[in-house]
Amino acid sequence: MARTPSQWKVLLVDDEPAVHEMSRLILRDLRFEGAAVELLSAASAAQACELLSRHADIALVLLDVVMETDEAGMRFVEFVRHQIGNRDMQIILRTGQPGMAPEREVIVDYEINGYLLKTEITAQRLQSAVIAALRGYRHARSLRTGEPFERGCAPAQPRDLELAEDLAEAVAAGRIVLQAQPQLRLDSLQLHGVDLIASWNTRRGLLSAEQIAARLGTGTVRLQTMRWLLVQGVAWARQWQRECGRGLRISLPLVGEFLDDPQYLHELLRAVGETASPGLQLDLLLGQSVVLRAESSLVDAMMQLRQARIGFVFRDFGAATIALPYLNSLAFESLKLPRLFVQGVAAEPQRAAMARSLIALAQTLGATTLAEGVASDADAQFLRWEGCEVGQGPALARVCAASELIAALQRGADTSH
């Protein structure tokens, strides 16, 4: 019996960098039958052909039509279906110029599995299309090989087990590196809070918080990591209180990613009770994968944690389609605009319109808007004028880079181990 792969490989072929950035954000936490989606990127049909030669197990291609030539996308389809004879791989056309490849004609004349107009793609529609295509790929492979796929994740490979063991050792030895990214109020440029950015110093180099989260599958390692990060967050907050005489919001990565697990929630509540102190201001960052899958259980978990004076930040605000009543029931303290909607917002009308509408929605929901990745003074000024309260990014880090602040935060990091 064939096993479901540990990752589903999806190849995005498009010559617009913003399309890659947005798609990566939308598909970042998507899972199908227990396996994550690995997004590969190509800016041309020629690059896509080269990637195919190195990744024979690509399940799905999200394909632009007009790239290095007007017909590059359709030539790529012919290459896949006829030259290399791959009919298992699913192909979805995504075009911004439907006149170059009318849907009726390409559906009839080419072996493609879906057709999307870029102007009509929402986060929910893209996720649904990817899931449907992966299901089609699995079915095609099963028919060809005669072996039905077994649901669930593939057994852990030796490398994965070694990394899981390394993560457990890293938690015990304090080898998860925490860096502070300041959050500034845009009206006064005063410090509002700090994001703790986690990375993992493994034998193979430094891995990001997203890569850490992907390896937190086992309950023991997950709970150890949560407790370690919570202790570090409390230590940073207390150190800031001693150094500066006032409270500071500390946003913790990863800790909020498993609130729909009852055992995890129970352990988190117990750990909060053991570490909490008067005036402590901790926020848990929640990604769209948690928000979209948990629903009523998430509302209950958040209510219990709020009673312990824990706040919540939705870090993917605007990147996923979420029913407004459900979003309102979660009552996030802060809604974080992803950098895709922030960088260049002052100069690009489409981004400006999107940011303006999201800020207005956050105000309606009574939440603080936090802009991630503010890279220029012009973007900071635009966001301030539109009512965004808090920002973080290179343009703002320069403002608060006083030696006293950095020294205080660094001492907090040093004493938290």
Secondary structure, DSSP 8 states (H G I E B T S, - for coil): -EE--SEEEEEEE-S-HHHHHHHHHHHTT-EETTEEEEEEEESSHHHHHHHHHH-TTEEEEEE-SSSSSTTHHHHHHHIIIIIS---SSEEEEEES-GGGS-HHHHHHHS--SEEEEGGG--HHHHHHHHHHHHHHHHHHHHHHHS--EESS-----HHHHHHHHHHHHHHHHT-EEEEEEEEEETTT--EEEEEEEEEEEETTEEEEHHHHHTT--SHHHHHHHHHHHHHHHHHHHHHHHHHHSS--EEEESSTTTTTT-HHHHHHHHHHHHHH--TT--EEEEE-HHHHHHHTHHHHHHHHHHHTTTEEEEETTTTSS---HHHHHHH--SEEEE-GGGTTTTTT-HHHHHHHHHHHHHHHHTT-EEEEE---SHHHHHHHHHTT--EEESHHHHTTT--HHHHHHHHHHHHHT-
